Amino acid sequence: MLGGGQEPGGTPCSRAGCRADASWQVIWRNPRIHTADRRKVWLACDEHAEYLRDYLAARDFPVELAPFAPQTDATQDSLRHAAAEGG
């Protein structure tokens, strides 16, 4: 295990300097430059999810929090298999 709880190949929090594993998606867009169908995603650990959401909301960006579950190799293999079968 690397410092801060980060595993090799893990998904770190987007907060500057944080190396904790992400457990939240901060989904947002800048309405001045992004169309309604374009959304960006930052990842956040439990400690920084509200901080990042509030940072974006203070700029009047549409923002929402959603749980984040990183895809494992097994999940990715399952998705590739389903796509190959047309499902």
C-alpha positions in Angstrom: 0.0 0.0 0.0 1.3 3.5 -0.9 1.0 6.4 1.5 -2.5 7.8 2.2 -4.3 4.6 1.4 -3.6 4.7 -2.3 -3.2 1.3 -3.9 -1.3 0.9 -7.2 -3.7 1.5 -10.0 -6.3 2.9 -7.6 -8.4 6.0 -8.1 -7.2 8.9 -6.1 -9.3 11.8 -4.8 -9.1 14.9 -7.1 -8.4 17.3 -4.1 -4.9 18.7 -4.5 -2.4 16.8 -2.4 -4.9 14.1 -1.4 -3.9 10.5 -2.1 -6.9 8.7 -0.5 -9.1 6.4 -2.6 -12.1 8.0 -4.2 -15.6 6.9 -3.1 -17.6 9.7 -4.6 -18.1 11.3 -8.1 -18.5 15.1 -8.2 -20.3 15.5 -11.5 -20.4 19.1 -12.8 -20.3 21.4 -15.7 -19.5 25.1 -16.4 -22.6 26.4 -18.2 -20.7 29.3 -19.7 -18.6 26.9 -21.8 -20.2 23.4 -21.6 -23.5 22.4 -23.3 -26.1 20.7 -21.0 -25.1 17.3 -22.2 -21.4 17.7 -21.4 -20.5 16.9 -17.8 -17.1 16.6 -16.1 -16.3 14.3 -13.2 -13.9 14.8 -10.3 -13.4 11.9 -7.9 -13.4 12.5 -4.2 -12.7 10.7 -1.0 -15.2 10.8 1.9 -13.3 13.7 3.5 -13.3 16.0 0.4 -16.5 15.2 -1.4 -18.5 18.1 0.2 -15.5 20.4 -0.1 -15.2 19.8 -3.9 -19.0 20.0 -4.3 -19.2 23.3 -2.4 -16.2 24.7 -4.4 -18.1 24.2 -7.6 -21.5 25.2 -6.3 -20.0 28.5 -5.1 -19.2 29.3 -8.7 -22.9 28.6 -9.7 -21.9 25.4 -11.6 -24.6 22.7 -11.7 -23.1 20.0 -9.5 -24.1 16.7 -7.9 -22.5 13.9 -5.8 -22.9 10.3 -6.7 -21.3 7.2 -5.2 -18.2 5.9 -7.0 -17.2 2.3 -7.3 -14.0 1.7 -9.2 -14.3 -1.0 -11.9 -12.3 -4.1 -11.2 -10.7 -6.2 -13.9 -13.6 -8.7 -13.5 -16.1 -5.9 -14.0 -14.3 -4.6 -17.1 -14.1 -8.2 -18.5 -17.8 -8.6 -17.9 -18.6 -5.4 -19.7 -16.4 -6.3 -22.7 -18.1 -9.7 -22.8 -21.6 -8.2 -22.8 -20.6 -5.7 -25.5 -19.3 -8.5 -27.7 -22.6 -10.3 -27.4 -24.5 -7.2 -28.2 -25.9 -6.7 -24.7 
